[in-house]
Amino acid sequence: MKQLLLLSLLGIALNSFAQTDKELAENTVDSNIVKGHIYFLADDLLMGRETGTPGNKIAASYLANMLRSYGAKPNPETNTYYQPFELVETTAPEVEFSANDKTYSEVMPINANNLDLSGKAIYLDYGSDTELKKADLQGKIVIFKGGTSDGQAPRSVYRRGMEKAEILKEKGAAGMVEFVSIDSQTWSSIAHSFHKSVRFTEDSTAHSEFLQLWVNDSLPPKFEKGKQVDFRISATGKKEKKLATQNVVGYMEGTDPELKNEYIIYSAHYDHVGIGRPNAEGDSIYNGARDNAIGTTAVLSMAENIGNYPTKRSALFILFTGEEKGLLGSQYYVKHPIIPLEKMVYCFNTDGGGYNNTELATIIGLERTTAAKHIKNGAETFGLRAIDDPAKEQGLFDRSDNVSFAKMGIPAPTYSTGFDAFDAEIFKYYHQPSDEANSLDYQYLLKFYQGYVYSGRLIANDAETPFWVQGDKYEEAGKKLYHMPAALKD
């Protein structure tokens, strides 16, 4: 009887060992488990998982216990699955703005302290760098058209506004007001993001006295370039408070005597934007099923898989807080890694802002690392086509947590749900109360997760260490991090 039992157990072990990485990915990603993770993380109970809130902490506790159940080891610095840190949250003031006796109803404080200010402002149209550098702006408020004559998209307006702000600060200006034209839905989403800003406690940049406002209205015809405008600005109610928050971390050791000294990071942010303006149905909870319960669930799927079937390389799982506040969780982590960064050879980040094509997996930075072949293979094996960033104008590579690692030299793409354009289908759910768990296509997500897990296993088991492709902007940072000779990888 004992011999039969031993033979039976040996047969099970050999059968498990004989399974391919494809089979391990296919067999361990379960649709019901996936649904369970997403429905919990996007539940109203968590109130949108905003950084520093009880709902965010509940999500962190859930993730920590999932990692514990899969056999991950905790943060060696705390002996828990948390990496705690503190932030300062600033609630923006309510702002009133009037110019030439007209009061404007939609005013957004990009940066404003409590104040009551009136006088003469100067209007400079779009304001070229050359014009600004020549002008006498000491102590003045400057009024602009937002963006440039070539583009007034919100992201372009913000980017150009930051450039103008730097010049104005150098010139001693007191502040700037930009007139923009933004549809109500987008304006609401942006206003929600700027209502509360968060910074690290040691970061003093938020204390800047420089005033920066957006006014969502058409520019008055009486404004003449280079002429003065009577204005009044009142800002009241700005508040600050400290926030305690946490990344969630865990790791698993690899099986290869040599390769286990190299780690693959599997990462995603688990925070979202919390509670905001109600939609037409009265729903004010921004649950973030796509952004980023989808990505968080990918990391959990990977952890469950490797917990059952370890890979040759070791695995580090990081769920970030504070991504929606400016990538704060990942920025904190790279400054305070629990395992030395030079041991991290790849960061397989995942972030799901939305999807509009269920035949695709969209990988931001796909062709920028030598692991592209594994990611393509992983997706295609499960019926999806892997494509690179189709919306380069959005700057997506630099808008997710992967970039915090890329800047340190670690190859770091972002694996996202399939989209071939930033269109109305994406914005229907992006940072909206409609981003609910019951609006997702779970048959598609099953293939998406299987592809992610299979890709991760291929990268983790490859004898060749992944790296940046030659000529990538982060290649030199990678050579420095890994102490490579200059000629290596050329």
C-alpha positions as CSV (number, residue, x, y, z in Angstrom):
1,M,0.0,0.0,0.0
2,K,2.8,2.4,0.9
3,Q,4.5,1.7,-2.4
4,L,1.3,2.5,-4.3
5,L,0.9,5.7,-2.4
6,L,4.5,6.7,-3.1
7,L,4.2,5.9,-6.8
8,S,1.0,7.9,-7.0
9,L,2.6,11.0,-5.4
10,L,5.6,10.6,-7.6
11,G,3.3,10.5,-10.6
12,I,1.6,13.7,-9.6
13,A,5.0,15.4,-9.0
14,L,6.4,14.3,-12.4
15,N,3.2,15.3,-14.2
16,S,3.4,18.8,-12.6
17,F,7.1,19.0,-13.5
18,A,6.4,18.1,-17.1
19,Q,3.9,20.8,-17.7
20,T,5.1,23.6,-20.0
21,D,5.0,27.3,-19.0
22,K,2.0,27.6,-21.3
23,E,0.1,24.9,-19.5
24,L,1.0,26.3,-16.1
25,A,-0.3,29.7,-17.2
26,E,-3.5,28.2,-18.7
27,N,-4.3,26.0,-15.8
28,T,-3.6,28.4,-12.9
29,V,-5.5,31.5,-14.2
30,D,-9.1,30.9,-13.2
31,S,-11.9,33.2,-14.4
32,N,-13.8,33.0,-11.2
33,I,-10.8,33.9,-9.1
34,V,-10.1,36.9,-11.5
35,K,-13.7,38.1,-11.0
36,G,-13.4,37.7,-7.3
37,H,-10.3,40.0,-7.1
38,I,-11.8,42.6,-9.4
39,Y,-15.2,42.7,-7.9
40,F,-13.7,43.1,-4.4
41,L,-11.2,45.8,-5.4
42,A,-13.9,47.8,-7.3
43,D,-16.6,47.4,-4.6
44,D,-18.3,50.6,-3.3
45,L,-17.0,49.6,0.2
46,L,-13.5,50.7,-0.8
47,M,-14.9,54.2,-1.9
48,G,-12.6,54.4,-4.9
49,R,-9.3,53.4,-3.1
50,E,-7.9,56.9,-3.0
51,T,-4.5,57.1,-1.4
52,G,-4.5,57.6,2.3
53,T,-8.2,56.7,2.8
54,P,-9.7,53.8,4.7
55,G,-10.7,52.2,1.4
56,N,-7.2,52.3,0.2
57,K,-6.0,50.6,3.4
58,I,-8.7,47.9,3.0
59,A,-7.5,47.2,-0.5
60,A,-3.9,47.0,0.8
61,S,-4.9,44.5,3.5
62,Y,-6.7,42.3,0.9
63,L,-3.6,42.4,-1.3
64,A,-1.2,41.6,1.6
65,N,-3.3,38.6,2.6
66,M,-3.4,37.4,-1.0
67,L,0.4,37.5,-1.2
68,R,0.6,35.8,2.2
69,S,-1.7,33.0,1.0
70,Y,0.4,32.4,-2.1
71,G,3.5,31.9,0.0
72,A,5.3,35.2,-0.7
73,K,7.8,36.3,1.9
74,P,7.2,39.7,3.5
75,N,9.1,43.0,3.5
76,P,12.3,42.1,5.5
77,E,12.4,45.6,6.9
78,T,9.0,45.4,8.6
79,N,8.2,41.7,8.6
80,T,4.9,42.6,7.1
81,Y,3.7,42.9,3.5
82,Y,3.6,46.7,3.8
83,Q,6.1,49.4,2.9
84,P,4.6,52.4,4.9
85,F,5.4,56.0,4.3
86,E,3.8,59.4,4.9
87,L,2.5,62.1,2.5
88,V,1.1,65.6,2.8
89,E,-2.3,66.2,1.1
90,T,-3.3,69.7,0.1
91,T,-7.0,70.5,-0.6
92,A,-7.2,73.2,-3.2
93,P,-8.9,76.5,-2.3
94,E,-12.1,77.7,-3.8
95,V,-11.2,80.4,-6.3
96,E,-13.1,83.4,-7.7
97,F,-11.7,85.2,-10.7
98,S,-12.9,88.3,-12.5
99,A,-11.3,90.3,-15.3
100,N,-12.6,93.6,-16.7
101,D,-15.7,93.4,-14.5
102,K,-16.7,89.9,-15.7
103,T,-16.7,87.0,-13.1
104,Y,-16.0,83.5,-14.4
105,S,-17.7,80.4,-13.0
106,E,-15.2,77.7,-13.9
107,V,-11.8,78.4,-12.4
108,M,-9.3,75.6,-11.6
109,P,-6.4,76.2,-9.2
110,I,-3.4,74.4,-10.7
111,N,-1.4,76.0,-7.8
112,A,-2.9,78.6,-5.4
113,N,-2.6,79.6,-1.8
114,N,-5.2,81.4,0.2
115,L,-5.2,85.0,-1.0
116,D,-7.1,88.1,-2.0
117,L,-5.5,90.0,-4.8
118,S,-6.5,92.7,-7.3
119,G,-4.8,95.0,-9.7
120,K,-3.5,95.1,-13.3
121,A,-2.6,92.0,-15.1
122,I,-0.9,91.9,-18.6
123,Y,-2.3,89.9,-21.5
124,L,0.3,88.1,-23.7
125,D,-1.7,85.9,-26.0
126,Y,0.0,82.5,-26.2
127,G,3.3,83.9,-24.9
128,S,6.3,82.6,-26.8
129,D,9.5,81.9,-24.8
130,T,11.2,84.8,-26.6
131,E,8.4,87.3,-25.7
132,L,8.4,86.1,-22.1
133,K,12.1,86.4,-21.7
134,K,12.1,90.0,-23.1
135,A,9.1,91.2,-21.1
136,D,9.3,93.0,-17.7
137,L,7.2,90.6,-15.5
138,Q,8.5,91.3,-12.0
139,G,5.6,91.0,-9.6
140,K,3.0,90.8,-12.3
141,I,0.1,88.5,-13.0
142,V,0.1,87.4,-16.7
143,I,-2.9,86.2,-18.6
144,F,-2.5,83.8,-21.5
145,K,-4.5,81.7,-24.0
146,G,-3.8,78.1,-22.9
147,G,-1.5,75.9,-25.0
148,T,-0.2,77.1,-28.3
149,S,-1.7,78.2,-31.6
150,D,-1.0,74.6,-32.8
151,G,-2.8,72.8,-29.9
152,Q,-5.2,73.4,-27.0
153,A,-5.7,69.8,-25.9
154,P,-5.7,69.6,-22.1
155,R,-2.4,67.7,-21.9
156,S,-0.7,70.2,-24.3
157,V,-2.1,73.1,-22.3
158,Y,-0.7,71.7,-19.1
159,R,2.7,70.9,-20.5
160,R,3.1,74.3,-22.2
161,G,1.7,76.0,-19.0
162,M,4.5,74.3,-16.9
163,E,7.1,75.6,-19.4
164,K,5.7,79.1,-19.2
165,A,5.5,79.0,-15.4
166,E,9.2,78.2,-15.2
167,I,10.1,81.2,-17.3
168,L,7.7,83.5,-15.3
169,K,9.2,82.3,-12.0
170,E,12.7,83.1,-13.3
171,K,11.4,86.6,-14.3
172,G,9.9,87.2,-10.9
173,A,6.3,87.1,-12.0
174,A,3.6,86.6,-9.3
175,G,1.5,84.2,-11.3
176,M,-0.4,83.3,-14.4
177,V,-4.0,82.7,-15.6
178,E,-4.7,80.7,-18.7
179,F,-8.0,80.7,-20.6
180,V,-8.8,77.3,-21.9
181,S,-11.7,75.6,-23.8
182,I,-12.4,72.1,-22.4
183,D,-15.6,70.1,-22.6
184,S,-17.5,69.7,-19.4
185,Q,-16.8,66.0,-18.9
186,T,-13.0,66.4,-19.3
187,W,-13.1,69.5,-17.2
188,S,-14.8,67.7,-14.4
189,S,-12.2,64.8,-14.5
190,I,-9.3,67.3,-14.4
191,A,-10.8,69.3,-11.7
192,H,-11.3,66.2,-9.6
193,S,-7.6,65.4,-10.0
194,F,-6.5,68.9,-9.0
195,H,-8.9,69.3,-6.1
196,K,-6.4,67.4,-3.9
197,S,-2.7,67.2,-4.5
198,V,-0.2,65.1,-2.6
199,R,3.5,65.4,-2.0
200,F,6.2,63.7,0.0
201,T,6.7,65.3,3.4
202,E,10.2,66.3,2.5
203,D,9.1,67.9,-0.8
204,S,8.7,71.7,-0.4
205,T,7.7,72.4,-4.0
206,A,4.0,72.5,-3.1
207,H,4.7,75.6,-0.9
208,S,5.4,77.7,-4.0
209,E,3.8,81.2,-3.8
210,F,3.5,81.2,-7.6
211,L,-0.2,81.4,-8.6
212,Q,-1.4,79.3,-11.6
213,L,-5.1,79.2,-12.6
214,W,-7.1,77.8,-15.5
215,V,-10.3,79.6,-16.6
216,N,-12.6,77.5,-18.7
217,D,-14.2,80.2,-20.9
218,S,-13.8,82.0,-24.2
219,L,-11.3,84.9,-24.1
220,P,-13.0,88.3,-23.9
221,P,-12.5,90.3,-27.1
222,K,-11.4,93.4,-25.1
223,F,-8.2,91.6,-24.2
224,E,-5.4,93.1,-26.3
225,K,-1.9,91.6,-26.5
226,G,0.5,93.6,-24.4
227,K,-2.3,95.6,-22.7
228,Q,-3.3,95.7,-19.1
229,V,-6.4,93.9,-17.7
230,D,-8.2,94.8,-14.4
231,F,-8.4,91.6,-12.3
232,R,-9.4,90.3,-8.9
233,I,-8.6,86.8,-7.5
234,S,-9.9,85.5,-4.2
235,A,-8.8,82.0,-3.0
236,T,-10.0,80.6,0.3
237,G,-10.2,77.3,2.1
238,K,-6.8,75.7,1.2
239,K,-6.0,73.0,3.8
240,E,-3.1,70.6,4.5
241,K,-3.0,67.3,6.3
242,K,-0.7,64.3,6.7
243,L,-1.6,61.0,5.1
244,A,-0.3,57.6,6.1
245,T,-0.2,55.1,3.2
246,Q,1.6,52.0,2.0
247,N,2.9,50.0,-0.9
248,V,2.2,46.3,-0.7
249,V,5.3,44.1,-1.3
250,G,6.3,40.4,-1.2
251,Y,8.9,38.2,-2.9
252,M,9.6,34.6,-3.8
253,E,13.0,33.0,-4.4
254,G,13.8,31.4,-7.7
255,T,14.9,27.8,-8.2
256,D,18.1,28.2,-10.3
257,P,21.3,28.4,-8.2
258,E,22.6,31.4,-10.4
259,L,19.5,33.0,-11.8
260,K,17.7,33.2,-8.4
261,N,20.0,36.2,-7.7
262,E,18.2,38.1,-10.5
263,Y,14.6,39.3,-9.8
264,I,11.7,40.0,-12.1
265,I,9.4,42.7,-10.7
266,Y,5.7,42.2,-11.2
267,S,4.0,45.5,-10.4
268,A,0.8,47.5,-10.7
269,H,-0.8,50.4,-8.8
270,Y,-3.9,49.6,-6.7
271,D,-5.0,53.1,-5.8
272,H,-7.6,55.1,-7.7
273,V,-9.2,58.6,-7.5
274,G,-11.8,58.1,-4.8
275,I,-15.0,60.0,-4.7
276,G,-15.9,62.8,-7.1
277,R,-18.6,64.7,-8.9
278,P,-21.7,62.4,-9.4
279,N,-22.7,61.3,-12.8
280,A,-26.2,61.4,-14.3
281,E,-27.2,58.4,-12.2
282,G,-26.0,60.0,-9.0
283,D,-23.0,57.7,-8.6
284,S,-20.0,59.5,-7.1
285,I,-17.7,56.6,-6.4
286,Y,-14.9,56.2,-9.0
287,N,-14.4,52.4,-8.5
288,G,-11.5,52.0,-10.9
289,A,-12.2,48.4,-12.2
290,R,-10.1,49.1,-15.3
291,D,-7.8,51.5,-13.6
292,N,-6.3,49.6,-12.0
293,A,-8.1,46.6,-10.5
294,I,-7.3,44.9,-13.8
295,G,-3.6,45.5,-13.4
296,T,-3.6,44.6,-9.7
297,T,-5.3,41.3,-10.5
298,A,-2.6,40.5,-13.1
299,V,0.1,40.8,-10.4
300,L,-2.0,38.5,-8.0
301,S,-2.4,36.0,-10.9
302,M,1.3,36.0,-11.3
303,A,1.9,35.6,-7.6
304,E,-0.5,32.7,-7.4
305,N,1.1,31.0,-10.4
306,I,4.7,31.4,-9.1
307,G,3.7,30.4,-5.6
308,N,2.6,27.0,-7.0
309,Y,5.3,26.7,-9.7
310,P,8.4,28.7,-8.9
311,T,10.5,30.2,-11.8
312,K,14.3,30.1,-12.2
313,R,14.6,33.8,-11.4
314,S,13.2,35.2,-8.2
315,A,10.0,37.3,-8.2
316,L,9.3,40.6,-6.4
317,F,5.6,41.7,-6.3
318,I,4.9,45.4,-5.7
319,L,1.4,46.9,-5.6
320,F,1.8,50.7,-5.5
321,T,-0.2,53.4,-3.8
322,G,-0.1,57.0,-4.9
323,E,0.1,56.4,-8.7
324,E,-2.9,58.7,-9.3
325,K,-1.2,61.4,-7.2
326,G,1.9,61.5,-9.4
327,L,3.5,58.0,-9.3
328,L,4.4,58.6,-5.7
329,G,4.4,54.9,-4.6
330,S,6.9,53.8,-7.2
331,Q,9.0,56.9,-6.7
332,Y,9.2,56.1,-3.0
333,Y,10.0,52.5,-3.7
334,V,13.0,53.1,-5.9
335,K,14.4,55.5,-3.2
336,H,13.8,52.8,-0.5
337,P,14.0,49.4,-2.2
338,I,13.6,46.3,0.0
339,I,16.1,44.4,-2.2
340,P,18.9,46.2,-4.0
341,L,17.8,47.6,-7.3
342,E,20.8,46.1,-9.2
343,K,19.3,42.7,-8.5
344,M,16.1,43.7,-10.4
345,V,16.7,42.8,-14.1
346,Y,13.1,43.5,-15.4
347,C,10.0,45.3,-14.2
348,F,6.9,43.8,-15.8
349,N,4.4,46.6,-14.9
350,T,0.7,46.4,-15.8
351,D,-1.8,49.3,-15.8
352,G,-5.3,49.2,-17.3
353,G,-6.7,52.6,-18.2
354,G,-9.2,50.9,-20.5
355,Y,-9.6,48.9,-23.7
356,N,-11.4,49.2,-27.0
357,N,-10.1,46.2,-28.9
358,T,-10.4,42.7,-27.4
359,E,-8.1,41.2,-30.0
360,L,-5.1,43.0,-28.6
361,A,-2.8,43.3,-25.7
362,T,-1.2,46.8,-25.8
363,I,2.3,47.0,-24.3
364,I,3.7,50.5,-23.8
365,G,7.4,50.1,-24.6
366,L,7.0,46.7,-26.1
367,E,9.9,47.1,-28.6
368,R,12.2,48.9,-26.1
369,T,13.5,45.7,-24.4
370,T,14.9,42.4,-25.5
371,A,12.0,40.6,-23.8
372,A,9.6,41.7,-26.5
373,K,9.7,38.2,-28.2
374,H,8.4,36.6,-24.9
375,I,5.6,39.2,-24.5
376,K,4.5,38.7,-28.1
377,N,4.6,34.9,-27.7
378,G,2.7,35.1,-24.4
379,A,-0.1,37.1,-25.9
380,E,-0.4,35.3,-29.2
381,T,-0.4,31.9,-27.5
382,F,-3.8,32.9,-26.0
383,G,-5.3,34.5,-29.1
384,L,-4.2,38.1,-28.6
385,R,-1.9,40.2,-30.7
386,A,0.7,42.3,-28.8
387,I,1.2,45.8,-30.1
388,D,3.3,48.7,-29.0
389,D,2.0,52.1,-28.0
390,P,-0.6,53.4,-30.6
391,A,-0.9,56.8,-29.0
392,K,2.6,58.1,-28.6
393,E,1.2,61.7,-28.3
394,Q,-0.2,60.7,-24.9
395,G,3.2,60.1,-23.4
396,L,2.0,56.9,-21.7
397,F,5.4,55.3,-21.0
398,D,6.1,58.2,-18.7
399,R,2.7,58.2,-17.0
400,S,2.8,54.9,-15.3
401,D,4.9,53.4,-12.5
402,N,7.2,51.7,-15.0
403,V,9.0,54.9,-15.6
404,S,10.2,55.2,-12.0
405,F,12.2,52.0,-12.6
406,A,13.2,52.9,-16.2
407,K,14.9,56.0,-14.9
408,M,17.0,53.9,-12.7
409,G,18.0,51.7,-15.7
410,I,15.7,48.7,-15.1
411,P,13.9,47.6,-18.3
412,A,10.3,48.3,-17.7
413,P,7.4,48.2,-20.1
414,T,3.7,48.4,-19.2
415,Y,1.4,45.6,-20.2
416,S,-2.1,47.0,-20.8
417,T,-5.5,45.9,-22.0
418,G,-6.0,46.3,-25.7
419,F,-6.5,49.7,-27.2
420,D,-5.6,51.0,-30.7
421,A,-6.4,54.6,-30.0
422,F,-7.4,57.0,-27.1
423,D,-11.0,57.3,-28.2
424,A,-14.4,57.8,-26.8
425,E,-14.6,54.2,-25.7
426,I,-11.6,54.8,-23.4
427,F,-12.8,58.1,-22.0
428,K,-16.2,56.6,-21.4
429,Y,-14.7,54.8,-18.4
430,Y,-11.4,56.5,-17.7
431,H,-11.6,58.2,-14.3
432,Q,-15.4,57.9,-14.4
433,P,-17.9,56.4,-12.0
434,S,-18.9,54.1,-14.8
435,D,-15.7,52.1,-14.4
436,E,-17.4,49.2,-12.6
437,A,-16.6,45.6,-12.3
438,N,-19.8,44.5,-14.0
439,S,-18.9,46.4,-17.2
440,L,-15.8,44.3,-18.0
441,D,-15.4,41.5,-20.6
442,Y,-14.2,38.6,-18.5
443,Q,-13.7,36.2,-21.4
444,Y,-11.2,38.7,-22.9
445,L,-9.6,39.3,-19.5
446,L,-9.0,35.5,-19.0
447,K,-6.9,35.5,-22.2
448,F,-5.2,38.8,-21.2
449,Y,-4.1,37.3,-17.8
450,Q,-3.0,34.0,-19.2
451,G,-0.9,35.9,-21.7
452,Y,0.6,38.1,-18.9
453,V,1.5,35.1,-16.8
454,Y,2.9,33.1,-19.7
455,S,5.0,36.1,-20.7
456,G,6.2,36.5,-17.2
457,R,7.3,32.9,-16.9
458,L,9.1,33.0,-20.2
459,I,11.1,36.1,-19.1
460,A,11.8,34.6,-15.7
461,N,13.0,31.3,-17.1
462,D,15.1,32.6,-20.0
463,A,18.8,31.9,-19.7
464,E,19.4,35.3,-21.3
465,T,19.0,38.3,-19.0
466,P,16.6,40.9,-20.5
467,F,17.9,44.4,-21.2
468,W,17.1,47.6,-23.1
469,V,17.5,47.5,-26.9
470,Q,20.5,49.3,-28.2
471,G,20.1,53.1,-28.4
472,D,17.2,53.3,-25.9
473,K,17.2,56.5,-23.8
474,Y,17.5,54.4,-20.6
475,E,20.2,52.1,-21.9
476,E,23.1,54.1,-20.3
477,A,21.2,54.2,-17.0
478,G,20.9,50.4,-17.2
479,K,24.6,49.9,-17.9
480,K,25.4,52.1,-14.9
481,L,23.0,50.3,-12.6
482,Y,24.3,46.8,-13.6
483,H,28.0,47.9,-13.6
484,M,28.4,46.9,-17.3
485,P,31.5,47.7,-19.2
486,A,30.8,50.4,-21.8
487,A,31.2,48.0,-24.7
488,L,28.8,45.5,-23.3
489,K,25.3,45.3,-24.8
490,D,26.4,47.4,-27.8
